[in-house]
Amino acid sequence: MKLKSWQSSVLIGAAIGLAVSMFNREERENFKSGSKKTYNQIKHIYSHPSDSIRQLRLKLDQVSKGTDKLLEQIDQVERLIDKVDQGQDKQ
Protein backbone atom coordinates (compact mmCIF):
# COMPACT_ATOMS: atom_id res chain seq x y z
CA MET A 1 0.00 0.00 0.00
CA LYS A 2 2.83 2.40 0.83
CA LEU A 3 4.49 1.74 -2.54
CA LYS A 4 1.40 2.81 -4.48
CA SER A 5 1.06 5.99 -2.44
CA TRP A 6 4.76 6.70 -3.00
CA GLN A 7 4.38 6.15 -6.75
CA SER A 8 1.31 8.41 -6.82
CA SER A 9 3.21 11.11 -4.96
CA VAL A 10 6.08 10.94 -7.43
CA LEU A 11 3.72 11.19 -10.41
CA ILE A 12 1.82 14.09 -8.88
CA GLY A 13 5.10 15.87 -8.09
CA ALA A 14 6.35 15.34 -11.63
CA ALA A 15 3.11 16.68 -13.08
CA ILE A 16 3.25 19.76 -10.85
CA GLY A 17 6.91 20.32 -11.77
CA LEU A 18 6.07 20.07 -15.45
CA ALA A 19 3.17 22.48 -15.08
CA VAL A 20 5.27 25.04 -13.19
CA SER A 21 8.14 24.81 -15.67
CA MET A 22 5.73 25.50 -18.55
CA PHE A 23 5.31 29.06 -17.27
CA ASN A 24 8.81 29.77 -18.58
CA ARG A 25 8.68 30.39 -22.34
CA GLU A 26 12.18 29.05 -22.97
CA GLU A 27 11.34 25.82 -21.13
CA ARG A 28 8.15 25.46 -23.15
CA GLU A 29 10.09 25.82 -26.38
CA ASN A 30 12.71 23.31 -25.21
CA PHE A 31 9.97 20.88 -24.23
CA LYS A 32 8.22 21.25 -27.57
CA SER A 33 11.38 20.82 -29.62
CA GLY A 34 12.53 17.89 -27.51
CA SER A 35 9.13 16.24 -27.82
CA LYS A 36 9.12 16.70 -31.60
CA LYS A 37 12.63 15.29 -31.87
CA THR A 38 11.73 12.26 -29.77
CA TYR A 39 8.52 11.73 -31.75
CA ASN A 40 10.42 11.87 -35.04
CA GLN A 41 13.04 9.41 -33.77
CA ILE A 42 10.38 6.96 -32.63
CA LYS A 43 8.53 7.39 -35.93
CA HIS A 44 11.75 6.67 -37.86
CA ILE A 45 12.48 3.56 -35.80
CA TYR A 46 8.94 2.31 -36.32
CA SER A 47 9.04 3.03 -40.06
CA HIS A 48 12.56 1.65 -40.65
CA PRO A 49 13.20 -1.12 -38.11
CA SER A 50 15.96 -2.81 -40.15
CA ASP A 51 17.90 0.46 -40.39
CA SER A 52 17.55 0.96 -36.66
CA ILE A 53 18.79 -2.58 -35.95
CA ARG A 54 21.76 -2.01 -38.30
CA GLN A 55 22.67 1.22 -36.47
CA LEU A 56 22.36 -0.55 -33.13
CA ARG A 57 24.67 -3.34 -34.33
CA LEU A 58 27.22 -0.78 -35.52
CA LYS A 59 27.16 0.98 -32.16
CA LEU A 60 27.50 -2.32 -30.29
CA ASP A 61 30.43 -3.24 -32.52
CA GLN A 62 32.10 0.10 -31.72
CA VAL A 63 31.57 -0.48 -28.01
CA SER A 64 32.98 -4.00 -28.32
CA LYS A 65 36.10 -2.74 -30.14
CA GLY A 66 36.55 0.00 -27.57
CA THR A 67 36.26 -2.51 -24.76
CA ASP A 68 38.85 -4.76 -26.44
CA LYS A 69 41.25 -1.82 -26.75
CA LEU A 70 40.70 -0.89 -23.12
CA LEU A 71 41.42 -4.46 -22.01
CA GLU A 72 44.63 -4.48 -24.08
CA GLN A 73 45.74 -1.25 -22.42
CA ILE A 74 44.96 -2.65 -18.97
CA ASP A 75 47.04 -5.73 -19.82
CA GLN A 76 49.94 -3.49 -20.88
CA VAL A 77 49.74 -1.55 -17.61
CA GLU A 78 49.61 -4.81 -15.67
CA ARG A 79 52.73 -6.11 -17.46
CA LEU A 80 54.52 -2.83 -16.77
CA ILE A 81 53.60 -3.01 -13.09
CA ASP A 82 54.83 -6.62 -12.96
CA LYS A 83 58.18 -5.54 -14.47
CA VAL A 84 58.52 -2.75 -11.90
CA ASP A 85 57.65 -5.15 -9.06
CA GLN A 86 60.18 -7.70 -10.31
CA GLY A 87 62.85 -5.00 -10.52
CA GLN A 88 62.18 -3.98 -6.91
CA ASP A 89 62.35 -7.60 -5.73
CA LYS A 90 65.89 -7.97 -7.18
CA GLN A 91 67.13 -4.94 -5.24
Secondary structure, DSSP 8 states (H G I E B T S, - for coil): -HHHHHHHHHHHHHHHHHHHHTTSHHHHHHHHHHHHHHHHHHHHHHH-HHHHHHHHHHHHHHHHHHHHHHHHHHHHHHHHHHHHHHHHHH-
